[in-house]
Amino acid sequence: MTTVVADASRGSDVGFQTAHAVIAAAAAKQGATDSRLVNGTVSRHRFPTTVSFANLSAVHSTVKDVNQHVQQYDFVATSGSELVFSSKFNFAPPAPPQIITGASNASRKRRRDASDDQEEAVIAARKRLAKVVSASIPSEELDTAQDVLVKMITQLRGPSQEILVQSYAMLIKKLQPGDDRPRVVIALRLNAGIPVPLSQLKRCMGPCWKDGVVSTAPSVNGVCDQDLPLTEEGVASMEQGNAPMLVVTSVPLFSRAV
């Protein structure tokens, strides 16, 4: 049973310390190797290079429980070559910029056009993949991959509305040697050092938030630089010792009714 802090401690130093202890215990069970309360307001936990969605979900669930008593928001990010989970107390992310009419019409159109271009690029990638996959891959799985990628690119943002997705790929791979057939795989590189809100990541991943991983390694689950080349920005960041976050997951198998 998860222990939570008392309402009387909400917003106090004691409340923060107790909340941190609860989250640290949950993080340790999921493989965290170091947990610290930073500046009295950030519960920070260092994880191995590669962490599964299941690990993150378990700690995120604890944060949601504790959030009923100490308001907070949790993130996963790279720090140098490390993977870090953190939850900031007494914090709520700012609302996305409001679109106003009148003089902002040109700016609104630019934002809309950029989002449309990104969505069209994902659709084009899906069409290219559809031309080369075997008939054993249902089109519904490609549809799911397309939907998830569009959401990740157009909706996933950092705590100050920073763009997170640096590059992405839609692939066909066998994740395990014993798999009956290849899977539709989604891979993304996220910009180094920018905290990724767990709630947003989980929402954007939708049905693909199941057996995926996040990592600071150059390759994971058979996905490597050849599949997802680094951008110029990514190369420059790596040269300075800042690893991007690699996110790899698969689309659930679609079962046709018999």
Residue, then its C-alpha position, 0 to 999 in steps of 0.5 A: m500500500t502506498t503511504v501518502v503525506a498528511d494534508a496538514s503537511r501540504g506545502s511545508d518542508v516536512g510535507f516535501q520531505t515526506a513526499h520525497a521519501v515516498i517517491a524515493a521508495a517507489a523509484a528504488k523498487q523500479g531501479a533508481t540508483d540515487s534519490r535526492l531532494v534538491n533545493g527542498t522542492v524537487s524529488r530527483h531520482r537517477f535511473p539506469t541508462t534504459v528504463s521501461f514505460a512500466n518502470l516510469s508508470a509505477v513511479h508516476s502512479t505514486v506521484k499521482d497518489v502523493n499529489q493529492h496531498v502535495q501538489q507536484y508535476d513529474f518529468v523524465a529527462t536526460s542530464g549529461s548521459e544520465l536518465v533522471f526522473s524528477s517531481k517538482f513540488n508546488f508546481a503546475p505547468p503553464a497553460p499553452p499560449q492562448i490563440i487570440t484573434g485580430a492582429s494575431n491571425a498571421s501568427r496563428k496561421r504560421r503555427r497552424d501551417a507548421s503543425d500541418d506540415q509536420e502531420e503531412a510529413v508523418i503521413a508521407a512516412r507512413k505511406r512509404l512504409a506501407k509500400v514495402v511492408s508485407a501483407s502480414i502487417p495490418s493497415e490498422e497498426l500503421d494507422t496507430a503508429q501514424d496517430v501516435l507520431v502526430k501527437m508526439i510531434t505536435q502536442l508533446r512540449g516541455p514545461s515552458q512549451e519547448i519543442l521536444v521531438q528532434s527526429y522520428a522513425m516508423l519501422i518494421k522490426k522483430l523485437q524478439p527472435g521468437d516473434d511470429r512476425p515483425r512489429v510496427v515500431i515507433a522511435l523518436r529522439l527527444n532534445a537533450g536536457i529538456p524535462v519531458p512531462l510524464s502525463q503528456l508523454k503517456r497521453c501522446m503514446g496512447p495505446c503504445w504506452k505499454d512495452g516501450v522504453v526511454s534511454t540515453a544509449p545510442s541504440v536500444n531494442g535494435v534501433c540505432d543511429q542508422d534507423l534514426p540519424l542524429t540531427e546537426e543539433g543532436v550531434a552538437s549536443m552529443e559532442q558536449g556530453n549531452a545525450p538526447m533521449l531515445v524513445v522506442t515502442s511498438v504498436p499493439l498487434f491488431s487482431r482481426a475478428v474471425 
